[in-house]
Amino acid sequence: MTELLVRGGRVRGASEPVDVGVDTGGRIAEVTPHDANREAKHVVDATGCLVLPGMVEAHCHLDKTLFGRSWVPHSAGDALADRIRNVRNRRGELGLPNRQSMEALVNAMSGFGTTTLRTHTDVDPEVGLTGVHAVQELAADVADRVTIQQVAFPQHGLLDLPGTAELLASAMESGASVVGGLDPATEGDPVRYLDVIFGIADRFGAMVDLHLHTHGSAGVDELDQVIERTSALGMAGRVVVSHVYAFGDVDESAARHLADRMAEAGVGVITAAPYDFPVPPLRLLDDAGVVIGCGHDGIRDLWGPYGTGDLLDRARHIAYRSRFRRDEDILLVLDAATLGGDRLLGGEGSAVVPGAVADLVLVPVEADAEAVIAAPLGRTVVKAGRVVAGSLTDG
């Protein structure tokens, strides 16, 4: 008998209800036309719901969050350097990383439908691997609900902070699977910066995630170097760039040229569409074949007080900032929050089809794009074939 049956829901692009059967291994065994008499060990009534792949939060910072604790007024200036300094100055005072806050945020994310997330953990001589170990312990404890992928992130410097490169390597040995970095030119030697980041990634067979904030031609130059490095090392599908604000400073022709080169090299893009910073041209990137993911970035932390952990709410924000109104454009962001994010994190990027991992979220909406626009609550979440949020009805 089928272990779990998600009965009577609707999958993306379909008008008729289906039944999704899940086997004991936590994978989808079959997707068949709805049959009210079909039986299973456990049954979830998905009537009136859109059945989506589990959502993938592709960019957050669990080690910085103040989620679930008493309100902490924001104290940093608006410049990037101000916010970086604010974290370094206050993380000790506020006891960051804080296990209770991290767990509260992960629990909220899970309840909203996130089944996989990527978090960037600060690594530097001052904090050492404290955050890496804290996130690893949390990841082990919540693995039945959320898969946590950890990025070793030199937020406060790499070349300018002796010992940081060695700590990044130690973080990889301690369970991180992605090497992070900031704008390669910020410390004066972009070639050497990328040598260190890609060298560690090559040594450990890891992925790379670079946060590119630089505007104008300097930002384009940095992106060019990342594309060239990815191609030269044969790292297609293992490198992503977050933010890439430089896209906001080039015309459509130049943006299309960059997008084509990124697609050819296999460099993905992750966006959170923060504040009034430029949003990458998602439709243009998608047309070129660039894989897109999305996330919150900071969530109630020393970088800013915003964020709920609800990725559908964030997807709506990204669609709005992208000026998307048509369903097909809005659905591009929904795909980024599910299939695209999964691919960028090394997953299968599968829709709700036989053979896919049964990470699912049931959203009570009548239309696909409505899931992003309405972002309704009352969702049911399945992780590897087991209901982890919402109601389960035994059949």
C-alpha positions in Angstrom: 0.0 0.0 0.0 1.1 3.6 -0.7 2.7 5.1 2.4 1.3 8.6 1.9 -1.4 9.8 -0.5 -1.8 13.5 -1.3 -5.3 13.3 -2.7 -7.3 15.6 -4.9 -4.8 18.5 -5.3 -3.7 20.2 -8.5 -0.2 20.4 -9.8 1.4 23.3 -11.8 -0.1 23.9 -15.2 -3.0 21.3 -14.8 -6.7 22.0 -14.4 -7.8 18.6 -13.1 -7.1 17.2 -9.7 -4.6 14.4 -9.2 -3.5 12.0 -6.5 0.2 12.0 -5.6 1.4 8.7 -4.1 4.6 8.6 -2.0 6.6 5.4 -1.3 8.3 4.3 1.9 11.5 5.8 0.7 10.1 9.3 0.6 9.9 9.6 -3.2 6.9 10.2 -5.4 5.8 6.8 -6.7 2.9 8.0 -9.0 0.9 11.0 -10.0 -2.5 9.8 -11.3 -6.0 11.2 -12.0 -7.9 11.8 -8.8 -9.8 8.8 -7.4 -11.8 9.4 -4.2 -11.6 5.7 -3.4 -7.9 5.4 -3.6 -6.4 4.2 -0.3 -3.1 4.6 1.5 -1.6 4.2 5.0 -1.8 8.0 5.4 -3.9 10.4 3.4 -3.7 14.2 3.1 -6.8 15.9 1.6 -5.4 18.4 -0.9 -8.8 19.4 -2.3 -8.6 23.0 -3.4 -4.8 23.2 -3.1 -2.0 23.7 -5.5 0.7 21.0 -4.8 4.1 22.5 -5.3 7.6 21.1 -4.8 9.0 22.1 -1.4 10.3 25.7 -1.4 14.0 26.4 -1.3 15.3 29.4 0.6 18.5 29.9 -1.4 20.0 32.8 0.5 19.7 33.6 4.2 21.9 34.1 7.3 20.8 32.0 10.2 23.8 32.9 12.4 22.9 36.6 12.4 19.1 36.3 13.1 17.4 37.9 16.1 14.1 36.1 15.2 11.9 35.1 18.0 13.5 37.3 20.7 12.7 40.6 22.3 12.8 43.5 19.8 16.3 44.9 19.0 16.1 48.4 17.4 18.2 48.7 14.2 21.4 50.6 14.9 23.5 50.5 11.6 23.8 53.2 9.0 22.6 52.5 5.4 26.0 51.9 3.8 27.2 48.3 3.2 30.3 48.9 5.3 28.1 50.3 8.1 26.0 47.1 8.3 29.1 44.8 8.2 30.6 46.8 11.0 27.4 46.7 13.0 27.4 42.9 13.0 31.0 42.7 14.0 30.5 45.2 16.8 27.3 43.8 18.3 27.3 40.1 17.7 29.1 39.4 20.9 26.9 41.7 23.0 23.7 40.0 21.6 25.1 36.5 21.9 25.1 35.7 18.2 24.8 33.1 16.8 21.8 32.2 19.1 20.5 28.7 18.9 17.0 29.7 20.0 16.6 32.4 17.4 18.0 30.2 14.6 15.7 27.4 15.5 12.7 29.7 15.8 13.4 31.0 12.3 13.9 27.5 10.8 10.6 26.4 12.4 8.8 29.3 10.9 10.3 28.7 7.5 9.3 25.0 7.7 5.7 25.9 8.6 5.5 28.2 5.6 6.7 25.5 3.2 10.5 25.7 3.0 12.0 22.2 2.9 15.6 23.2 2.0 17.7 26.3 2.7 21.1 27.7 2.2 22.6 29.8 5.0 25.8 31.9 4.9 27.7 31.6 8.2 30.4 34.1 9.1 33.9 32.8 9.4 36.7 35.0 10.6 39.5 35.0 13.2 37.3 36.7 15.8 34.4 34.3 15.7 36.3 31.3 14.4 34.0 28.3 13.6 31.5 29.0 16.4 28.7 29.8 13.9 29.6 26.8 11.6 29.4 24.4 14.5 26.2 26.0 15.8 24.5 25.7 12.4 25.8 22.1 11.9 24.2 21.1 15.2 20.9 22.8 14.3 21.0 21.2 10.9 21.3 17.7 12.4 18.4 18.4 14.8 16.0 19.6 12.1 17.0 17.3 9.3 13.6 15.6 9.3 11.9 18.9 8.5 14.4 21.1 6.7 17.6 20.3 4.8 20.2 23.0 5.7 23.1 23.6 3.4 25.9 25.8 4.9 28.1 28.4 3.2 31.4 29.3 4.9 31.3 33.1 4.5 34.1 35.5 4.9 31.8 38.5 5.6 34.5 40.7 7.3 37.3 40.1 4.9 39.5 37.4 3.4 42.8 38.7 2.1 42.8 41.5 4.7 42.3 39.2 7.7 45.2 36.7 8.0 44.0 33.2 8.9 40.6 33.5 7.3 41.4 31.4 4.3 42.6 28.6 6.6 39.4 28.9 8.6 37.3 28.6 5.5 39.1 25.3 4.7 38.5 24.2 8.3 34.8 25.1 7.9 34.6 22.8 4.9 36.1 20.0 6.9 33.5 20.7 9.6 30.5 20.2 7.3 30.1 23.4 5.2 29.6 22.5 1.5 29.8 25.9 -0.2 32.6 28.5 -0.2 31.2 32.0 0.0 32.7 35.4 -0.8 32.0 39.1 -1.4 32.9 41.4 -4.3 36.4 40.2 -5.4 37.8 43.6 -5.9 36.9 45.0 -2.5 40.2 44.0 -1.0 42.3 45.3 -3.9 43.3 42.1 -5.6 40.3 40.4 -7.3 42.5 37.7 -9.0 44.0 36.6 -5.8 40.6 36.8 -4.0 39.1 34.4 -6.6 42.2 32.2 -6.5 41.6 31.6 -2.8 37.8 31.0 -3.1 37.9 28.8 -6.1 41.0 27.0 -4.8 39.2 26.0 -1.6 36.2 24.9 -3.6 38.3 22.8 -5.9 40.1 21.2 -3.0 36.9 20.1 -1.3 34.7 19.6 -4.4 32.5 22.4 -3.1 30.2 24.9 -4.6 30.8 28.7 -4.7 28.4 31.5 -3.8 29.6 35.1 -4.3 27.7 38.2 -3.2 28.2 40.9 -5.8 27.2 44.4 -4.7 29.5 46.5 -6.9 27.7 48.8 -9.3 28.7 50.0 -12.8 31.6 48.8 -15.0 33.5 47.6 -11.9 30.6 45.3 -11.1 30.5 44.0 -14.6 34.2 43.4 -14.5 33.8 41.3 -11.4 31.0 39.3 -12.9 33.2 38.7 -16.0 36.0 37.3 -13.9 33.6 35.0 -12.1 32.2 33.7 -15.5 35.7 33.2 -16.9 36.9 31.4 -13.8 33.9 29.1 -13.7 34.4 28.2 -17.4 38.1 27.7 -17.0 37.7 25.3 -14.1 34.7 23.4 -15.5 32.5 24.3 -12.6 29.2 24.7 -14.5 26.3 24.3 -12.1 28.4 24.8 -9.0 28.7 28.6 -9.0 26.1 31.2 -8.2 26.2 35.0 -7.8 23.8 36.7 -5.5 22.5 40.3 -5.9 24.6 41.3 -9.0 23.5 44.9 -8.7 25.6 45.8 -11.8 22.8 44.5 -14.0 20.9 47.7 -13.0 23.6 49.8 -14.6 23.8 48.3 -18.1 21.5 48.5 -21.1 19.4 45.5 -22.3 22.0 44.6 -25.0 24.8 44.4 -22.5 22.6 42.6 -20.0 21.7 40.0 -22.6 25.3 39.5 -23.5 26.2 38.9 -19.8 23.2 36.5 -19.4 24.2 34.5 -22.4 27.8 34.1 -21.1 26.5 33.1 -17.6 24.2 30.5 -19.1 27.1 29.1 -21.2 29.4 29.0 -18.2 26.7 27.5 -15.9 26.6 30.4 -13.4 23.3 30.8 -11.6 21.7 33.9 -10.0 20.1 34.3 -6.6 18.1 37.4 -5.7 16.4 38.8 -2.6 15.4 42.1 -4.2 16.4 44.0 -1.0 15.2 47.6 -0.5 15.7 49.7 -3.6 18.8 48.0 -5.0 18.6 46.8 -8.6 16.9 43.5 -9.2 18.5 41.2 -11.8 16.5 41.1 -15.0 14.8 37.8 -14.3 12.9 37.3 -17.5 16.0 38.1 -19.6 18.1 35.7 -17.5 15.5 33.0 -17.7 15.2 33.4 -21.5 19.0 33.0 -21.8 18.9 29.8 -19.8 20.4 31.0 -16.5 19.1 29.1 -13.4 17.5 31.5 -10.9 16.8 31.1 -7.2 15.6 33.5 -4.5 15.7 34.1 -0.8 15.3 36.6 2.0 19.0 37.5 2.7 18.9 38.9 6.2 15.8 38.1 8.3 15.4 40.3 11.4 19.1 40.7 12.1 21.7 43.4 12.5 21.5 44.2 8.8 17.9 45.1 9.0 14.6 44.4 10.9 12.6 43.0 8.0 11.7 39.4 7.0 9.2 36.8 8.0 10.7 33.5 6.8 7.8 33.0 4.4 9.3 32.4 0.9 6.0 32.9 -0.9 5.8 36.3 0.7 9.4 37.0 -0.5 8.5 35.7 -4.0 5.7 38.2 -4.1 8.1 41.0 -3.1 10.5 39.9 -5.8 7.8 39.8 -8.4 6.5 43.2 -7.4 10.0 44.8 -7.5 10.5 43.1 -11.0 7.3 44.9 -12.1 5.7 41.5 -13.0 2.0 41.5 -13.6 1.3 38.7 -16.0 0.9 35.2 -14.7 3.7 33.8 -16.8 6.1 36.3 -15.3 4.9 35.8 -11.7 5.3 32.1 -12.2 8.9 32.6 -13.1 9.5 33.7 -9.5 7.5 30.8 -8.1 9.8 28.5 -10.1 12.8 30.3 -8.7 11.5 29.7 -5.2 11.1 26.0 -5.9 12.7 24.3 -8.9 15.4 26.9 -9.6 16.6 27.1 -6.0 16.8 23.4 -5.7 18.9 23.1 -8.8 21.3 25.8 -7.6 21.8 24.0 -4.3 22.7 20.8 -6.1 19.3 19.1 -6.0 17.3 17.5 -8.8 15.1 20.5 -9.5 12.2 18.1 -10.2 8.5 19.1 -10.5 5.8 17.0 -8.8 6.5 13.9 -10.9 7.2 10.2 -10.3 10.7 9.6 -9.0 11.1 13.1 -7.4 11.8 13.5 -3.7 8.5 14.0 -1.9 9.2 17.5 -0.6 5.9 19.2 -1.1 3.9 22.2 0.0 0.1 22.4 -0.5 -1.1 25.9 -1.0 -4.9 26.7 -0.8 -5.3 28.6 -4.1 -7.3 28.2 -7.3 -4.7 29.5 -9.7 -0.9 29.0 -9.9 0.1 32.6 -9.8 -2.3 33.2 -7.0 0.1 31.3 -4.7 2.6 34.1 -5.1 0.2 37.0 -5.0 -2.0 35.9 -2.2 0.6 33.8 -0.3 -2.2 32.4 1.8 -1.6 30.6 5.1 -3.2 27.2 5.9 -0.5 25.3 4.0 0.5 21.7 4.5 4.1 20.7 4.2 5.6 17.3 3.4 9.3 16.5 3.9 10.6 13.3 2.3 7.1 11.8 2.4 6.3 12.8 5.9 3.9 15.6 6.9 5.8 18.1 9.0 3.3 21.0 9.1 -0.5 21.2 8.6 -3.0 18.5 9.2 -2.7 14.8 8.4 -5.8 12.7 8.0 -5.4 9.0 8.4 -7.0 7.0 5.6 
